[in-house]
Amino acid sequence: MHDIQDCINRVAIQARPLATQGQLAGYIPPLMRVDPSKFGFAVATLDGNVYTAGDADEPFSIQSISKLFALVLASSREGDSLWMRVGRLPSSNQFNSLLELELESGKPRNPFLNPGALVVSDLLYSRNTQMERAVVTLMRELSGNPSINYDTEVAAGEFAFAHRNKAAAYLMKSFNNFNNAVDEVVSAYCAQCAIAASCRDLAVSALFLANAGVDRDGRQILQSRQVQQVCALMMSSGTYEASGETAFSIGLPIKSGVGGGVLAVIPRFGAVCAWSPPLDKTGTSIAAIKAVELFAIEMHKTVFA
Ligand SMILES: NC(=O)CC[C@H](N)C(=O)O
């Protein structure tokens, strides 16, 4: 399996320089202090191996990649009733847009847009007011890394400027699609987004999605039908308005975050995570998405093969 290591070494050399074309996520002040030249890449395979390059063991702010793990929790706990509160449609608007939310009576298009992720957090909060801890616990179990936690400074830094996310929650409350106190849920959501994990942690954590819902320890985290639903949403909405372009150029279920992480699932093979902080206009890391694309092409990994 040396070819995987050779491939990611080459991919890292090619993708890393693209970082100079992007911008850091300025609206979350602590993220402006991250070194923009960081670059990590990890591939976890279902046979139990992990291949890495660069800063693959350095924890970074996973931001919207946390929406994937929150959705996994909500999907396993709520079942199909989840879809009464949030849709499964792609959107051509930005992840924090409120435009469709007003037009579509407070039901967010999908769980990866901020309003959709806030509904998921609201659902989790109704069962557990420390919902961010439940997401941390899930990630610790899936990755086998008990030191995963959220960064309180990043959480507080985002909450201080979370006017738009609070506005989304209040708008949904006006349509009876938000049950708990806005400040409390938005604060828990900011903490969930502030989870710090490495490329290795994330790639290993996502392995169950490549394995019909069964994790490394043989636990059924989701039913295979739910895995299909979550992966379909990653493909159609995981990189927001760029998702069509991402599916066209890569053809894998992918979730990005404004911390610069990009996590991809390769069914029956494994999971890949790349990290480089500078972002494009859609909030996706320029070097990380390119690294995943180069890897997928060179290794012939796409769901359409
Ligand atoms: N796309 C993202 O990573 C956005 C997550 C960020 N915490 C927000 O709510 O805006």
PDBQT file of the ligand as one rigid body, heavy atoms in Angstrom, charges set to zero:
ROOT
HETATM    1  N1  LIG A 401     -18.936  27.186   6.956  1.00  0.00    +0.000 N 
HETATM    2  C1  LIG A 401     -18.583  27.191   8.232  1.00  0.00    +0.000 C 
HETATM    3  O1  LIG A 401     -17.626  26.523   8.627  1.00  0.00    +0.000 OA
HETATM    4  C2  LIG A 401     -19.350  28.130   9.119  1.00  0.00    +0.000 C 
HETATM    5  C3  LIG A 401     -19.285  27.743  10.590  1.00  0.00    +0.000 C 
HETATM    6  C4  LIG A 401     -19.308  28.922  11.512  1.00  0.00    +0.000 C 
HETATM    7  N2  LIG A 401     -19.222  28.456  12.866  1.00  0.00    +0.000 N 
HETATM    8  C5  LIG A 401     -20.560  29.771  11.318  1.00  0.00    +0.000 C 
HETATM    9  O2  LIG A 401     -21.541  29.553  11.956  1.00  0.00    +0.000 OA
HETATM   10  O3  LIG A 401     -20.590  30.694  10.549  1.00  0.00    +0.000 OA
ENDROOT
TORSDOF 0
